[in-house]
Amino acid sequence: MRLHSPRHPRHEEAATALHDLVADQSDHGRPVLVEGPRDVAALRALGLPGPFEVVNRGWDVGRRVAHLVETYGTRGVDGGPALHLLMDWDRTGGRLQSTFRRRLEAFDVKVDASTREVLMRCLKPETRTVEGLSGLVDVLAIDGQ
């Protein structure tokens, strides 16, 4: 277990959201949809085990959505969301988040965007990207790592 210096309450809230995401992935294997490979690297550095799906791999939105529905279905094994959406909280990420959420929900896919909402609210001063979380590993270190 790491010893942490005192954190700001908003960093505690962000770390808790990430801890909950780690627990969900460990318990249910629910994937996280991110924008690119550097986002995956940042989340792995924070202790997320995966699986991950990446938006930017040369497929259009329709093909990516079809792949996600075919691979993960509309609900998780526990009846919860089929996947987590975690796009950047900049303008482009917001558009991608809305597009994927709308398109997936049109196929009756239940998605979870709560981690993004917490990170966006708590970390906007330091970063507006998932990739930028890699610079906050010490601040956001999840207990037990």
C-alpha positions in Angstrom: 0.0 0.0 0.0 1.3 3.4 -0.9 1.6 6.2 1.6 -0.1 9.3 0.2 0.5 12.9 1.0 -2.7 14.7 2.0 -4.9 15.2 -1.1 -7.4 17.8 -2.0 -11.0 16.6 -1.5 -11.7 16.7 -5.3 -8.6 14.5 -5.8 -10.1 12.1 -3.2 -13.4 12.0 -5.1 -11.6 11.4 -8.4 -9.5 8.6 -6.9 -12.6 7.0 -5.4 -14.3 7.1 -8.9 -11.2 5.4 -10.4 -11.1 2.8 -7.6 -14.8 2.0 -8.3 -14.0 1.6 -12.0 -11.1 -0.8 -11.1 -13.5 -2.8 -8.9 -16.1 -2.9 -11.6 -13.6 -4.1 -14.2 -12.2 -6.7 -11.9 -15.7 -8.0 -10.8 -17.5 -7.8 -14.2 -14.9 -7.4 -16.9 -16.8 -4.4 -18.2 -14.8 -2.6 -20.9 -13.9 1.1 -21.0 -14.3 2.9 -24.3 -11.6 5.6 -24.7 -10.3 7.7 -27.6 -6.8 6.4 -28.2 -3.9 4.1 -27.1 -2.4 6.8 -24.8 -5.6 6.9 -22.9 -5.3 3.2 -22.3 -1.7 3.6 -21.1 -2.7 6.3 -18.6 -5.5 4.2 -17.2 -3.3 1.1 -16.9 -0.8 3.3 -15.0 -3.6 4.1 -12.6 -4.2 0.4 -12.1 -7.2 -0.3 -14.4 -6.9 -3.9 -15.6 -9.0 -3.6 -18.8 -10.5 -4.6 -21.1 -10.3 -1.4 -23.1 -11.8 -0.4 -26.5 -10.3 2.4 -28.5 -12.4 4.7 -30.7 -9.6 5.9 -33.0 -8.5 2.8 -34.8 -9.6 3.5 -38.3 -13.2 2.5 -38.1 -16.1 4.9 -38.6 -18.6 5.4 -35.8 -21.2 2.9 -37.2 -18.7 0.1 -37.5 -17.3 0.8 -34.0 -20.8 0.8 -32.5 -21.7 -2.4 -34.3 -18.5 -4.1 -33.0 -19.3 -3.0 -29.4 -22.9 -4.3 -29.6 -21.8 -7.6 -31.1 -18.9 -8.0 -28.6 -20.5 -6.9 -25.4 -24.3 -7.0 -25.9 -26.7 -4.5 -24.4 -26.1 -5.3 -20.7 -23.3 -6.6 -18.5 -23.5 -10.0 -17.0 -24.9 -8.4 -13.8 -27.7 -6.6 -15.7 -25.8 -3.4 -15.4 -24.2 -1.3 -18.2 -22.5 -3.1 -21.1 -19.6 -0.7 -21.0 -18.1 2.5 -19.6 -17.6 5.6 -21.8 -14.6 7.7 -20.8 -13.8 10.3 -23.5 -11.8 13.4 -22.8 -13.7 16.4 -21.3 -12.6 18.8 -24.0 -14.8 19.8 -26.9 -13.9 16.9 -29.2 -14.2 14.4 -26.3 -17.6 15.8 -25.4 -18.8 15.4 -29.0 -17.5 11.8 -29.1 -19.1 11.0 -25.8 -22.5 12.3 -27.0 -22.2 10.6 -30.3 -21.3 7.2 -28.9 -23.8 7.4 -26.1 -26.6 8.3 -28.4 -25.7 5.6 -31.0 -25.3 2.9 -28.4 -28.5 3.8 -26.6 -30.3 3.6 -29.9 -29.4 -0.1 -29.9 -30.7 -0.3 -26.3 -27.1 -0.6 -24.9 -26.9 0.5 -21.3 -23.7 2.6 -20.8 -22.1 4.2 -17.8 -20.5 7.7 -18.0 -20.3 8.4 -14.3 -16.5 8.1 -14.0 -16.1 10.7 -16.8 -18.6 13.1 -15.0 -16.6 12.8 -11.8 -13.2 13.3 -13.4 -14.5 16.2 -15.5 -15.8 18.0 -12.4 -12.8 17.2 -10.2 -9.8 17.4 -12.5 -10.7 20.1 -15.0 -8.1 22.5 -13.7 -5.3 20.0 -14.0 -6.3 18.2 -17.2 -9.0 17.9 -19.8 -7.9 14.6 -21.2 -7.8 10.9 -20.1 -4.2 10.8 -21.4 -3.4 13.7 -19.0 -4.3 11.4 -16.0 -0.8 9.9 -16.4 0.7 13.1 -15.0 -1.5 12.7 -11.9 -0.7 9.1 -11.0 0.8 10.2 -7.6 -2.2 12.3 -6.7 -4.7 9.8 -7.9 -2.9 6.6 -6.8 -5.5 4.0 -5.8 -5.1 2.4 -2.4 -3.8 -1.2 -2.6 -1.3 -0.5 -5.4 
